[in-house]
């Protein structure tokens, strides 16, 4: 599985990275592990999965995490994750 993580501010992509998760875990665990890799690379705390992010991810295999999903203050508008390949 490949998960694409992007940081956005003022409708511009600041940074992006792709996390690869090749374990034999479940799909959910692969997503969590890949998100952990993305947050580590961007030096971010792990975001909280709010109901809106969960629903969006189920529908489109893409989710956005805004300030309300993070405990600390963020320097960007949102973190977007998207599945590139399963």
N, CA and C atoms as a LAMMPS dump frame, in Angstrom:
ITEM: TIMESTEP
0
ITEM: NUMBER OF ATOMS
258
ITEM: BOX BOUNDS ff ff ff
-5.0000000000000000e+02 5.0000000000000000e+02
-5.0000000000000000e+02 5.0000000000000000e+02
-5.0000000000000000e+02 5.0000000000000000e+02
ITEM: ATOMS id mol type element x y z
1 1 1 N 0.851 -1.179 0
2 1 2 C 0 0 0
3 1 3 C 0.891 1.235 0
4 2 1 N 0.478 2.229 -0.785
5 2 2 C 1.193 3.509 -0.809
6 2 3 C 0.212 4.611 -0.43
7 3 1 N 0.6 5.414 0.545
8 3 2 C -0.238 6.509 1.04
9 3 3 C 0.506 7.819 0.799
10 4 1 N -0.161 8.759 0.134
11 4 2 C 0.429 10.049 -0.21
12 4 3 C -0.005 11.069 0.829
13 5 1 N 0.945 11.718 1.461
14 5 2 C 0.664 12.754 2.452
15 5 3 C 1.098 14.114 1.924
16 6 1 N 0.216 15.123 2.078
17 6 2 C 0.505 16.463 1.56
18 6 3 C 0.133 17.507 2.609
19 7 1 N 0.983 18.507 2.753
20 7 2 C 0.692 19.656 3.61
21 7 3 C 0.263 20.813 2.722
22 8 1 N -0.874 21.442 3.043
23 8 2 C -1.428 22.53 2.239
24 8 3 C -1.556 23.804 3.061
25 9 1 N -1.256 24.929 2.417
26 9 2 C -1.477 26.245 3.018
27 9 3 C -1.818 27.214 1.894
28 10 1 N -2.918 27.955 2.054
29 10 2 C -3.369 28.932 1.059
30 10 3 C -3.483 28.316 -0.343
31 11 1 N -4.06 27.12 -0.412
32 11 2 C -4.278 26.391 -1.677
33 11 3 C -2.995 26.062 -2.423
34 12 1 N -1.894 25.967 -1.699
35 12 2 C -0.616 25.559 -2.286
36 12 3 C -0.044 24.407 -1.473
37 13 1 N 0.509 23.431 -2.194
38 13 2 C 1.122 22.303 -1.513
39 13 3 C 2.507 22.714 -1.033
40 14 1 N 2.731 22.612 0.282
41 14 2 C 4.021 22.966 0.862
42 14 3 C 5.019 21.821 0.753
43 15 1 N 4.567 20.632 1.135
44 15 2 C 5.421 19.438 1.145
45 15 3 C 4.564 18.233 0.825
46 16 1 N 5.216 17.192 0.326
47 16 2 C 4.514 15.926 0.144
48 16 3 C 5.496 14.786 0.306
49 17 1 N 4.953 13.621 0.588
50 17 2 C 5.754 12.415 0.732
51 17 3 C 4.846 11.216 0.482
52 18 1 N 5.455 10.109 0.156
53 18 2 C 4.712 8.866 -0.041
54 18 3 C 5.249 7.838 0.944
55 19 1 N 4.337 7.253 1.708
56 19 2 C 4.699 6.208 2.661
57 19 3 C 4.3 4.862 2.073
58 20 1 N 5.208 3.907 2.135
59 20 2 C 4.95 2.566 1.615
60 20 3 C 4.821 1.616 2.799
61 21 1 N 3.749 0.85 2.802
62 21 2 C 3.485 -0.112 3.879
63 21 3 C 3.246 -1.474 3.239
64 22 1 N 4.219 -2.386 3.386
65 22 2 C 4.155 -3.697 2.74
66 22 3 C 3.921 -4.844 3.724
67 23 1 N 3.466 -4.541 4.912
68 23 2 C 3.271 -5.596 5.912
69 23 3 C 2.047 -6.444 5.552
70 24 1 N 1.87 -7.52 6.282
71 24 2 C 0.715 -8.408 6.081
72 24 3 C -0.431 -8.057 7.015
73 25 1 N -0.404 -6.843 7.554
74 25 2 C -1.453 -6.369 8.468
75 25 3 C -2.768 -6.135 7.731
76 26 1 N -3.781 -5.784 8.488
77 26 2 C -5.067 -5.424 7.893
78 26 3 C -4.943 -4.076 7.195
79 27 1 N -5.921 -3.75 6.357
80 27 2 C -5.91 -2.473 5.621
81 27 3 C -5.879 -1.299 6.598
82 28 1 N -6.67 -1.368 7.652
83 28 2 C -6.728 -0.286 8.648
84 28 3 C -5.373 -0.078 9.316
85 29 1 N -4.731 -1.177 9.723
86 29 2 C -3.421 -1.06 10.361
87 29 3 C -2.381 -0.511 9.396
88 30 1 N -2.457 -0.909 8.135
89 30 2 C -1.519 -0.371 7.138
90 30 3 C -1.682 1.141 7.007
91 31 1 N -2.928 1.602 6.99
92 31 2 C -3.191 3.047 6.878
93 31 3 C -2.626 3.778 8.091
94 32 1 N -2.869 3.238 9.292
95 32 2 C -2.348 3.874 10.513
96 32 3 C -0.828 3.905 10.518
97 33 1 N -0.184 2.809 10.111
98 33 2 C 1.285 2.767 10.077
99 33 3 C 1.835 3.764 9.053
100 34 1 N 1.204 3.82 7.88
101 34 2 C 1.656 4.758 6.855
102 34 3 C 1.467 6.207 7.308
103 35 1 N 0.34 6.489 7.977
104 35 2 C 0.106 7.837 8.505
105 35 3 C 1.153 8.181 9.568
106 36 1 N 1.529 7.22 10.392
107 36 2 C 2.594 7.44 11.373
108 36 3 C 3.911 7.808 10.681
109 37 1 N 4.224 7.115 9.583
110 37 2 C 5.448 7.416 8.824
111 37 3 C 5.411 8.842 8.272
112 38 1 N 4.252 9.233 7.729
113 38 2 C 4.101 10.573 7.166
114 38 3 C 4.273 11.633 8.25
115 39 1 N 3.613 11.427 9.382
116 39 2 C 3.712 12.394 10.478
117 39 3 C 5.142 12.478 11.011
118 40 1 N 5.843 11.348 11.071
119 40 2 C 7.229 11.354 11.521
120 40 3 C 8.094 12.168 10.559
121 41 1 N 7.904 11.964 9.257
122 41 2 C 8.704 12.693 8.267
123 41 3 C 8.423 14.198 8.304
124 42 1 N 7.153 14.575 8.547
125 42 2 C 6.784 15.989 8.612
126 42 3 C 6.98 16.571 10.01
127 43 1 N 7.434 15.768 10.97
128 43 2 C 7.619 16.182 12.363
129 43 3 C 6.317 16.718 12.957
130 44 1 N 5.255 15.928 12.807
131 44 2 C 3.928 16.283 13.325
132 44 3 C 3.482 15.279 14.37
133 45 1 N 2.597 15.732 15.248
134 45 2 C 1.911 14.804 16.13
135 45 3 C 0.862 14.059 15.321
136 46 1 N 0.446 12.907 15.812
137 46 2 C -0.573 12.133 15.102
138 46 3 C -1.919 12.847 15.172
139 47 1 N -2.61 12.955 14.035
140 47 2 C -3.931 13.598 14.06
141 47 3 C -4.998 12.668 14.624
142 48 1 N -6.048 13.265 15.112
143 48 2 C -7.2 12.522 15.63
144 48 3 C -8.165 12.305 14.472
145 49 1 N -8.646 11.079 14.324
146 49 2 C -9.598 10.764 13.262
147 49 3 C -10.997 11.189 13.702
148 50 1 N -11.431 12.354 13.27
149 50 2 C -12.785 12.811 13.572
150 50 3 C -13.763 12.137 12.605
151 51 1 N -15.052 12.166 12.944
152 51 2 C -16.07 11.493 12.133
153 51 3 C -16.07 11.962 10.682
154 52 1 N -15.852 13.249 10.454
155 52 2 C -15.854 13.765 9.082
156 52 3 C -14.69 13.18 8.273
157 53 1 N -13.526 13.052 8.886
158 53 2 C -12.366 12.479 8.193
159 53 3 C -12.593 10.998 7.895
160 54 1 N -13.185 10.286 8.837
161 54 2 C -13.468 8.859 8.634
162 54 3 C -14.446 8.667 7.481
163 55 1 N -15.52 9.452 7.473
164 55 2 C -16.536 9.332 6.417
165 55 3 C -15.935 9.676 5.049
166 56 1 N -15.128 10.73 5
167 56 2 C -14.502 11.13 3.74
168 56 3 C -13.547 10.047 3.246
169 57 1 N -12.798 9.441 4.167
170 57 2 C -11.842 8.406 3.786
171 57 3 C -12.559 7.164 3.272
172 58 1 N -13.667 6.811 3.893
173 58 2 C -14.436 5.652 3.439
174 58 3 C -14.989 5.863 2.035
175 59 1 N -15.429 7.077 1.74
176 59 2 C -16.018 7.377 0.429
177 59 3 C -14.986 7.544 -0.676
178 60 1 N -13.887 8.241 -0.399
179 60 2 C -12.972 8.656 -1.458
180 60 3 C -11.537 8.151 -1.301
181 61 1 N -11.244 7.377 -0.271
182 61 2 C -9.871 6.947 0.032
183 61 3 C -8.938 8.146 0.175
184 62 1 N -9.503 9.233 0.704
185 62 2 C -8.768 10.481 0.911
186 62 3 C -9.352 11.154 2.149
187 63 1 N -8.5 11.777 2.955
188 63 2 C -8.982 12.482 4.149
189 63 3 C -8.126 13.72 4.39
190 64 1 N -8.755 14.728 4.99
191 64 2 C -8.057 15.953 5.365
192 64 3 C -8.138 16.131 6.875
193 65 1 N -7.006 16.496 7.46
194 65 2 C -6.923 16.74 8.887
195 65 3 C -6.627 18.221 9.1
196 66 1 N -7.587 18.934 9.652
197 66 2 C -7.461 20.372 9.916
198 66 3 C -6.96 20.59 11.336
199 67 1 N -6.873 21.842 11.765
200 67 2 C -6.372 22.189 13.091
201 67 3 C -7.103 21.431 14.201
202 68 1 N -8.41 21.215 14.054
203 68 2 C -9.167 20.547 15.115
204 68 3 C -8.793 19.075 15.285
205 69 1 N -8.033 18.511 14.348
206 69 2 C -7.579 17.124 14.461
207 69 3 C -6.222 17.013 15.155
208 70 1 N -5.558 18.14 15.395
209 70 2 C -4.236 18.139 16.016
210 70 3 C -4.301 18.781 17.392
211 71 1 N -3.507 18.28 18.309
212 71 2 C -3.439 18.846 19.652
213 71 3 C -2.598 20.121 19.64
214 72 1 N -1.45 20.061 18.943
215 72 2 C -0.575 21.227 18.888
216 72 3 C -1.004 22.168 17.76
217 73 1 N -0.489 23.376 17.799
218 73 2 C -0.765 24.368 16.748
219 73 3 C -0.029 23.954 15.478
220 74 1 N -0.689 24.073 14.323
221 74 2 C -0.06 23.702 13.057
222 74 3 C 0.221 24.957 12.229
223 75 1 N 1.247 24.881 11.393
224 75 2 C 1.69 26.012 10.579
225 75 3 C 1.135 25.946 9.158
226 76 1 N 0.167 25.089 8.914
227 76 2 C -0.406 24.901 7.587
228 76 3 C -1.92 24.809 7.741
229 77 1 N -2.647 24.781 6.625
230 77 2 C -4.106 24.736 6.687
231 77 3 C -4.623 23.326 6.99
232 78 1 N -4.062 22.318 6.302
233 78 2 C -4.479 20.943 6.564
234 78 3 C -3.466 19.946 6.016
235 79 1 N -3.52 18.736 6.577
236 79 2 C -2.769 17.587 6.096
237 79 3 C -3.754 16.719 5.334
238 80 1 N -3.407 16.381 4.114
239 80 2 C -4.265 15.519 3.298
240 80 3 C -3.552 14.208 3.054
241 81 1 N -4.265 13.091 3.224
242 81 2 C -3.717 11.786 2.887
243 81 3 C -4.604 11.161 1.821
244 82 1 N -3.985 10.384 0.958
245 82 2 C -4.715 9.753 -0.133
246 82 3 C -4.029 8.424 -0.47
247 83 1 N -4.828 7.382 -0.67
248 83 2 C -4.281 6.089 -1.075
249 83 3 C -3.941 6.153 -2.559
250 84 1 N -2.698 5.836 -2.882
251 84 2 C -2.288 5.79 -4.278
252 84 3 C -2.436 4.395 -4.853
253 85 1 N -2.137 3.397 -4.023
254 85 2 C -2.118 2.02 -4.496
255 85 3 C -2.317 1.085 -3.323
256 86 1 N -3.153 0.086 -3.521
257 86 2 C -3.37 -0.89 -2.433
258 86 3 C -2.732 -2.199 -2.771
